[in-house]
Structures are given as C-alpha cells and as structure tokens.
Amino acid sequence: MISTISRAEKNSASSYRTIMKDQHNLFDRLPTEIFHLIFDYLWAHEIFFSFANLSDRTTSILLSYSKYQINFQSIQKSDFDRLCRSIQSEQVISLILSDQNDSPYQSEQFLSYFQIGRLTNLRSLSLIKIGYTSLYQILPSLSKLKRLRSLSFGNSSTEKMNILYEDTEEIQYKNLYPLLHKLCAEIFLQLTYLCTIYSQELASMHFPNLLHLKLNFGSLTSNLDGIFQRAPQLKSFTFHLGTLHNFVRNQPCYSLRQLSVISANVLMSMDEIEQFLRSFPNLIHFTIKVSSQHVDIDMIDGHRWQSITQSLSTFNFKLRPKNKVNQMHLDSFRTPFWTEEKRWFVAYHDEFIFTITDSNLSFMKISSDSFIYSTIPNSTILYQPQKSIVRGRASLANDFRFATVKSLELYWDDSWESLASFNNFNHVEHLWISSTSCHLLKHIQHHMPKLHTLSFLDDSNESAITAILYIRGLELKQIRTLQFHRCRFPKENVDVVGKLSDLFPCAEHIKKWIIKSRSDIIDIIGKFKELRSISFTIQKSVKKPTIASEFRSDSIVHDIRRHLRCVVICRVEPSSENFGLPECIHLWPQERAPNHHHGNYGAKNLFRKPF
C-alpha cells in the first residue's frame, strides 16, 4: 500500500511538472514585443516580482528591456538592493528616490550602486525629501542627462523634514539656494516639467522649453512676473501664494492655459483676483484654494465670479468664509450660467464653500449636527465622498448610502448594523478608528476587502490601544500599515507587543510607536515578522540623560544586529525643542541571517525573501 501511494504521488508530481513545463513553453512563445508592451505599464519591481526566474527566455528579456520605470518609495530594503543589482544604468527611463521616514538614507544607498550621470536614458527624476549630501551630489550631474525632461526635487512630501543629528539640514538647504543657478541652470534649459520648493531662485534662470511648473510650499509674489518672462512656453502653473498686492505684470502671459493658486493664510480681494487673472487672457482652467484663513464674505458671490470666469472651461475653488453662508449666497451660484451653461455646482459643508466635480465629493463630515447645502440637482453625487468622518450617533436619513469612501474616520459608539445602513465599505483603504469604535473591528475583515492602513485615535478618556487589546478572536491579516499618532499605550503590565503582533501578523509598516528603551525596539521588531519599515517616538517621561545615552544610532544598529541577526539602516531625528536630543527613530530593515532563531523575540522569518 505504501509503495502504491508513493508511485501515485510521483506520477502526480510528474504530471504537474509536465503541465507547468507546457505552460512555460507556451508563455515563452509569446513575441518579445508583447512582453515589452506589458512592461511599459508596470514599475520595475513589479516586473521582476512577476517575471524573474520563470525561464531563461524571460530572464533574457528582462536583461534586454530598456525602459524600466523605478519607484523606490516604501520599498523593502532587500528588494531595493536586488533591483539595483539587476538593472543597468542605461535601462532606466524614470526614477523615484525617497529619503522619507520609511526608507532613510535611501539616496545614499542608491548612489553607492549608480552614478547619476550614467543614467543616460533617464527622462523623469523625482527626488522626495532627499538629504542635502545626496542632493548636492546629484544636482551637478543632471547636466549629463541629455534626455531628462521632468524633474521634481525639494521637500515635496507632507511629512516633516528630517534633520540629521550631526548637521542641521535646514541650514544646509538654505546654503543650497544661492548655488542652484550654478548647479541646475544647464539642465533647466531642457526641462518640460519642474516641481520644486526653490521658488525665489527661479526668477533668475531660463526655461525655454518648460511647459508645466509646480512650486510646493513657500510663498511666491515679487518674482512671479520674472518666471513668466523666462518660461515663454509655460502652459500650466501651480504655486502657493503669499499675497497679490505686489503682483504687477506689464505684458500678458498668452501661453498659460491652467493655473492653480493654493494658500493656507492669505488675504485677497475680488478686485485683486480679477486684476490678477487679466494677465492670462488665454487661461481656460483655474483653481483657487485658501485652506486656513477665513476669507471675506464678499468673495462668496456667484454673480461676481461669473463675470471673472466667463471664458473658463473649468473653475474650482475652496474657501472658508468668515461668516456662515446663507441661502442668498448659494442662490448667486444657481443661475443658468452655473447650473446649465457651465455645470459648475457649489456646496457648503464644514465651514467651507467649494465646487463639486461630477465624479465625487472630496470630503464629508457626518454627525448629528452636520449639514450640507448645495446647488447640485442630482443629490446622489453628494453621497460619493472620498473621505468621511463619522461622529456619534448621527441622525441620518435612510434614502442614501455612501459608496465611494476610501478614507474613513470613525467616532461611532453605536452598532455595526446602524453604521452599515448608510455606508458601503468596499472601497475603504485607510481607517482611522477611535477607542469608542474599536468594537467594530471584528466586522472589518469581512466588509472592508481593500483596507490596508489602520490608524488609532484616542478619545479623551480612553486609549484606542487599550480598547483593541480586549477584543477576542480578532486577526486582521489585511492590515499592512499601522499608525499610532499621539496614542496612549497601556501602563498596566500587558504584553502589548505580543497581542498587537498577533492581531496584525502581516503589518509591514509601523509609524510612531512610543518606546522607553532600546530593548523595546528589539522586542517590537522581533515579534513583527513582515516589517519593511518602522518609526518610533520616545516617550516624554524618559529623562534627558537616558535619552542621550540610550538612543544613539550606532547602539541601536548594534543591538538589532546582535539580538536579531538583522541589519538595519537607522536615522535618529532630533527634537527641535529639547536641546537636539533624539525624538524619533526611523529604521529601514535590510536583511537578517537565515535560519537563525531569536529566542523570545520570535523573529525567525523577520524579512521575506527577495524576488
């Protein structure tokens, strides 16, 4: 009997190998052009994950493909190294490098593999929060890249800019400003797209081929006219506005078709806006957003906006008026010009008045006292927000259902059934959950198939972490990112790390975990087996002498290597308020020794195998 079973297993295995071989043979018969067509729609790491080691032919095709687009944001360190070793400089046409918290010092690692000047076919380069040392090394080499047309660099991320422990990068970046002309003037001559924060320095440079310009952060006023003079072909422009008081343009800018003005805190009048727009007679797309400061109620006038925007094809605004918007204000946006000719619809919600596109509403806050007024005749569009905040036991009608929410923030102490009565959770990707809503987590694995990020929100009296620890039978394998922003961890003697690692066994990215010592770091990394990146915040109760001695980057790296047989890249972020002492720690795990047991830390399979 044993012999018979053995022969059956061998025959089955042989049949399986034959089938797989036949499938590979059929796959290998596809023309190389088909592979290249598929590759054109994929990032480089996706191509290698899917096609590497399938056959000798696919390996040959990977080696000969010459249009790789590389995106290194949030990539696992072992995958980063493998990709850098697998691709030749001349095969890369697009590159995204990131020194953000989940991949600290990535640019330095990249430059150890490649010389920027040898990426001869590079057409697009995006540098996200790149450290000064790397940026100063990269920028002078760009003039060698004759095919480069798109460039993005500067603090273009919403994350806080990290400052090195040894050097103050803020000072170094300021020192970089006057050098931009020397470092970048030549490459700017050939660019068609530019995104940067260095706005004030651009007015002295020339951009004869520039079509699209985006200036992040900062404020641009006095040099605005100089940019238009030196970029004669500019078609789209996005910038952060300081004030319109000093803007004077002697000659109209005829090339500009699309303009986006963003401001967090600016005072402007309708007269100034009208005069400003006269400088762009061929403009057809205009967006204006003022996010923080209240604007004068006189700006909420549909009749005045009609006279200003008559020639536009698209017009979007988001404003926060000083006074509440009433029916009279909304009626000024209900004229045939708005609702029939242009089909531009306006809504007032959560202290903001804004335009609505035909596709979705960007944000909606739902609570017992929430309301939304709009000029749109088809009210179902109002129930298609991308982000929603749900508070309390909202008194809501039963004749609608939110079906498009991707980011959901919950302060809901009622039942799952009542919440589900007006929410469809099929598209939720990011869930912010308070302690009063943690009881709903047991439902999400069955009702939120796309959920991958979970952020905890503390209520005034209770910790969300404490609340979740006492939910039995919960295991959320779909969660890839955990965020603990300003969360309180339990003070009682509870195995928080063990319980959370059991609850979220597939977590790859963890942000803002509060720690007291280096041993906390070892314990957490050891128990979360799929980590790609992790950042820690040092508890405020830890005394200053302890912080200075305990949280040195070399000591952290040494302990992790010793206890977990794991190599990490570590960046210690100093506090701007606490005498430069360490405040946050960002780790990018590299690799660990294979088949090594880590005792109580349980990190046998800490990192997945590279492709």
N, C-alpha and C positions, 0 to 999 in steps of 0.2 A: 504493500500500500504506500509505504514511504517512497519507494522507487517510482511508482506511478505518478504521485503528486509532484515529485521532483522533475520528471520528464515533462509534465504538463506546464509547470512553471517555466521551464526552459523554453518550451515551444511558444508559450505566451510572450515571454521576453523577446524571443527571436522574431516573432510576428510584429511586435511593437517596434523593434529596431528597423524591420523591413519597411513598415508603414512610414516611420519618421524619415528614413532614408529616401523613400519615394517622394515624400513631401518636400524634402530639401532639394531633391533633384529637380522637381517642378519649379520650385522657388528660384533655383539657380538659372533656370532657362529664361527668366524674365530679362528683357533688354536692360542694359546699364542705364539707359535714359529714363526708364521707369523708376529705378532706384533714386536717381538724381532728382526727379520730379517730386518724389516723396520727401527726400531730404530737404528740399527747399522750404518746406512748411514746418520743419522741426528744429529745435535747438540742438546743438552739438551733443549734449549729454543724453538727450532723448534718442538720438540716432545710435549712439554707442550702447545705451542700455538695450535697445531693441534689436540691433543687427550685429553686434560684435560676437565673434566666435561661433556664428551659425555655420559657416563653411569657409573654405579657402577663397571662394569667389567673392563672397560678401566682404571678407577681410580685404581682398584686393580692391574692391570698390570703395571701401572706407578710406583706404590709403590714397586713392586717386581723386576722390571728391575734393573740389577746390573752392567750395562756397559755404564753409562752416560758419554758423552764427552761434557765438558762445555767450551764454548768460550765467555768470558765476554768483548771482545773488542767492544767498541762503543755501549754497551747495554744500554737501558733505565734504569734509577735507580729503578723505581718501578718493572720492570721485574727482575732486579738483586736481589732485596730483596725477591720477591716472589719465585724465583728459589732457593735461599739459604734456604728459609724456607721449601721448598717442597722436597728437596733431602737429603738423609742421607750420611754421610761421606763415608761409605763403598760402596756406589753405584757409586762412581766417579772413572773412569779409566784414564781420560785425562782432563787437566785443563789449561786454558789460562787466566792469570790475567794481567791487564794493568792499569798502573797509568798515561797513556798519558793524553793529554790536554782535551780530550772529556770524561774522567772518572777519574778525580783527586781523589787521596786517596782511590782508589777502593780496593787496597790490605789491607788497614787498616779496611775498611768495611767488607771485606771477613773474616779477622781474628777475627772479632767480632762474626761471625757465626760459624766458624770452627777452630779447631786446626789442623795444618798441619800434625802432627804426627798421627792423627786418620784417614787420608785418606789412609787406609791400602791397598786398591786395586789400588792405583794410579800407572799408568805406564808411563805417559808422563806429564811433567810440563813445561810450558813456562811462564816466568816472564818478561814482557815487561816494561821497564823503571820504575821498582819498586823502591820506595823510600827507602832510607837507613834504616830507622827504621824498616820497614816491612821485608826488605831483611835480616837484622841481626837477625830477629826473625824467619824467615823461614828456612834459611840455616842450622842451627844446628838441626832442626827437621827432615831433609831429611833422616838421617841415620835410622830412624824408618820405612821408606817406603821400605820394602824389595822387592817389585815388580817394583819399579821405574827403568826404563831403559833409558828414554830420558829426558834430562834437557837442558833448554835454559834460560839464565839469563844474565843481563847486559844491557847496552844501545843498544839494538838490533833494535831500530827504527830509521828512518831517521829524526824524529822530534828533535828539540833542547832539550837537557836535562834540565829539570826544576829544579831550585834551590829554596829551601824553604826560606821564608822571614826571619825566625828566625835563621836558620842554613845554613851554606854553605855546600851543599851536596857533592860538588866536593871534599872538604877536607875530608868529612866522607868516601866517596868511596875510596879515597887514603888510609885512615886508615884501610879500609877493606882488602886491598891487602895482608898484611902480615898474616892476620887471616884466609885466605882461606884454608890453609893446615889443620888448626885445625877444621874449620867448615865443610869442604867438602871432606877431604881425604877419609873418610869411604864410602861415597855414590859414589865417583868416581870409586871405585873398581868394582861396579856392572853395571855401565852405558855402553850402546852400542852406544848412540848418545849424543853429547855435543856441545852446541853452547854458546859462551860467549865472552866477551871482555878482560877477565883477562888472557892475553896470557903469559906474562912474568913469572907468578907464576906457570904455569902448568908443567914446566920442572922438578920441584922437586916432583911431585906427580906421582902416578902409576895408569895406566888404563889398566888392564889386559884383559878386555872384550870389550874395546872401538873399534867400527867399523867405526864410522863417526864423524869427528871433524870439526867444523866451528868456526873460530875466526873472530869476527867482529871488524872493526876499528883497531886503533893502528898499530904498526909495529912489526913484529917478525923476528929476524935474529939470534942472538947469541944462543938462547935457542931452535932453531928449531930442532937440532940434538937430544937434550935431550928428546923432545916429542916423536920422533920416537923410541927412546930406551925404553921409559916407556909405549908405546902403541904398543905392538908387533903384534896385530891383525888389526891395522888400515887399512881400505880399501879406504876410501875417506877423503880428506882433503881440506878445503877451508880456505885461510888466506890472510891477507893484508900484502904486502911485503914492507920492508924498503929498503934493499939492499941485493945483493947476494955476496958482496965482502967477508964477513966473514964466509960464509957457507962452512963448510968442513965436509964431512961425511966419516968416516973411513970404515964403513961397509954398504953395500947396504940395502935398505929397500925393502924386497921382497913382503911384504903384500899389499902395496899400489897399487890400481887399478885406482883411479880417483883423479886428482889434479887440483885445481883451484887457480890461483895466481892473485890477484887484487891489483892494486896500483894506487894512484892518482898522485904521484910525485916520480918517481924513475928512476935512470939512470942504465942501464944494457946493456951489450953487448951480441952478439950472442954466443961468446965463453963462457961467464958465464952461459947463459941459457943451452947450450949444456952440460957443466960440471955438472950443477945442475940436469939435467934430467938423467944423468948416474947413479945417486944414486937410481933410481927407475926402475930397469930392467923389472919389470912386469907391468908397467903403460900402460893402454890402453885408458884412457880418459884424455885429458889435455886441460885446458883453461887458457889463459893469457890476461889480460886487463889492459891497462895503460890509465887512463881517462884524466889526466890533462897535464902532461908534454910531450913535443914533444920528440919522440924517433929519434935516428939517422936513416937516410935513408937507411943505410946498413941493418937494420932489415927488410926492405921490399924486401926480396929476397926469392922467392919461391924455388929456387934450394937449398939454404942453409937450409930452413925449411924442405924441402923434406928429406934431409939426417938426420935431427934431429928427425922427426916424422914418419919415415918409419914403425915402429912397432905399431903405434897407430891405434885404431879403429875410434876414434873421436878426432878432433882437432879444437878448436875455438880460435880466437884472435880478439882483437880490439885495434888498435894502432893509434896514432896521429903523423905522421912523420913530421920532421922539414921542409922538402921541399915538393912541390907538387909531387904527384905520376904521372908518365907518362906512356905511353903505354909500354915501355920497362919493367917497374916494373911489370905491370899487366901480360905481356907475360910470365914472370917467373912462374906465377901461372896457365898457360894454358897448361901445359904439360900433357901427358896422365896420369901421376901419380895423378894429382889434379882433372882432369875433368872426367876421366874414371875409374881408379882403386879405388880412394878414394871417388870421387864425392864430393869433398870439393870445394866450389865456393867462390870467393872473390869479394868484391865490394869496391869502393872508393866513398865516399859521405860526404859532410860537414866536410872536413878536416880529416876524419877518414878512415882508411882502415880496413876492417873487414870481417869475414867469414859469409856466409849466410846459414841457415839451409834450408831444403826442405820445411819447413812449413810456414815460414814467414820472413819478414824483420822487424827488431825491430823498426826502425825509418826512417822517410824520411822528409826532408825539401823541400817544393815546392815553388819556386819563379821564376821570370823571368830569373834570372842568375844561378839557381840551375842546377846541373848536377849529373849524376851518371854513373860511369863506372863499368863494372862487367865482370866476366869471365863466367857467367852462360848462357847456351844456351837457356833456357826457360825463356824469359824476363818477363813473367807474374808474376813470383814469386816476382820480384822487385816491383810490384804494390800491394803487400799484407802487408803493414807495420802495426804494432800495434799502432804506434803513428805517427802523421803527423803535421807539421807546415806549414800553407799556408799563404804566404805573397803576397800583391799587386795583380796585375792583371797578373798572370803568363801566359806566352806564352807556352801552353801545347798542345801536340798532342791529337787528338781525338780517338786514337786507343786503349786506355786503360782506366781502371776505378778502383779506389781504393775502395775495397770492404770489408776490414778487419779492418779498423781503429777503435780503442777503445778510444784513447785519441786524440782529435783534437784541435789544437791551431790556431785560425783564426785572420788574419790581412787582411781582404778581403773587399774592398770597392766597388766591382762590384755586379752584380745581383745574386740572389739565383740560377737562371737557369744556369748561367755560372759556378758557383761552383758545382752544381749538375751534370754538364755534365761529370765530371771526378771523382766524389765522390759518393759512396753509403753509406748512413748514418745509416744503420740498426743496426750496431754494436757499434756505438759511445756511450760510457758510461760517459766520462768526457769531457766537452767542456770548453776550455779557449777562452774567447772572448774579443776582443778589442773594443774600442769605435767606430771605423770605421766599425765594423762588427755587431754592435748591431741591425741594421735594419734587420738582418737575423733571429733574434729570433722568429719572428712571424711565421716562417716556421717550427721551430724545433719540435713543439708539434705534427706535422703530419708526420715528416720524421725521427725523432730520437726516436724510441719507447723504447730503452734501456737507454736513457740518465737519469742520476740521480745526477750528480755533475756539478755545473756551477761555473767557476772561472772568475773573471773580471780582465782585463788587461787595464791599462791606456795607451793611446798614449801620445806623447809629448805635444800636445796642448789641449787635451780633456779628460774629465773623462768618463770612461765607465758607472759609476753610473748615471751621468747626462744624458748621451745618452739614457739609457734604460727607464728613468722616463717619457720620452715624447713619448713613443710608446703606442698608444691607442689600447684597446681591447685585451691586452695580459694577459694571465693567464697560468702559467706553473706549473701544478699540479704534473708533474713527477719529479720535482727537489726536492731532499731530502737533498742535501748539497750545501751550498753557501760559497764561499771563496772570501775574499776581500783583497788579499795580495797587500800591497802598493798601494791601490786605494785612489783617492781623492774624498771625499764626497762634494756635492754641498754646497757652502757658503750662497746662497740665501735662503730666507725664504720658504722652500719647505718641505712638510710633507714626508720626505724620508722614514721614518719607515712605515707609513701607506701605501704608494704606493708600497714599496717593499713587505710588508706582503700581499698585495692584489695580487701582481704579482706571489708570491711564497707561496701560502697558506699552502702547505704541507711540508715546509722546516723543517727538524729535526735537522740538524747540521749546525751551522754557525761559521765561523772562521775569526778572525781578523777584527771585526767591530770596527771602530775608534769612540771613545767616548770622551766627555769632563767632564762628571759628573756622579754621581750615579743615578740621575734622568733619564739619557739616558738609563741606564741599565734597569730600571723599565719599561720605555716606550717600549723598544725593546722586552723584554721578555713578556710583557703583550699583544703585538699585534701578535707575532708569536705563534700560539696556539698548535703546534705539536712538540715543541722543546724537544730534548733529550740531547743536549749539545750546549754550546755557548762559544766562547772566544772573548775577547775584547782587543784592543790595545788603550792605552791612547794617545790622540793627543799631539804632541810635543810642541804645543803652550801653553799648560797648565803649569802654573807656579809651581815651585818645592814645595812651602809651601802648595799649593792647592792639589797637588798630594799626599803629605804625610798625610794630614788630611782627604781627600775625599775618598781615595781608600784603606781603611782598610777592611780586610776580614770580621771582625765581623760587621762592619757598613753595608756592602753590604748584608750580610745574613739577618741582622735585617730588613733592608728596604724592601727586597723582601718578607720576611715573613709578614711584616706589611701591605704592599700595595697590594700584590697579594695572600696572604694566601698560600704561596708556600715555601717549604723547599728546600734549595739547598746546595750542598757541593761546597765550594769555595776555590780556590787556587790562591793566588796573586804571580805573578812571578816578581822578582825584576830585575832592569836593571843592567847590568854589567858595564855600562859606566856612569850612572847617580847617583852615590853615593848610590846604592842599593835601590833607590826609585821604587815604583811599575811601571811596564812597561806593563804587560799583566795580564789579569784576566780570569780565566777559571772556568766555572760553570757547575756542573752536577746536574740538577734539580731532586729532589726526589719525592715530591708529593705536592698537594695543597688541601685546604679544599674543599669538594664537595659542589656544588650548591651555590658557593659564587660569587657574582657579583663584578667586579673590576672597576666599573665606566668607566672612559675614557680609561683605559688601555686595555679593551676588551679581557680579558684572561679567559673567563668563562670556556672554555674547554681546559685549557692550556696543560694538560697532559692526554694522553689516559689511559683508564682503563687497569690494568694489566690482564694477562691471568687468 
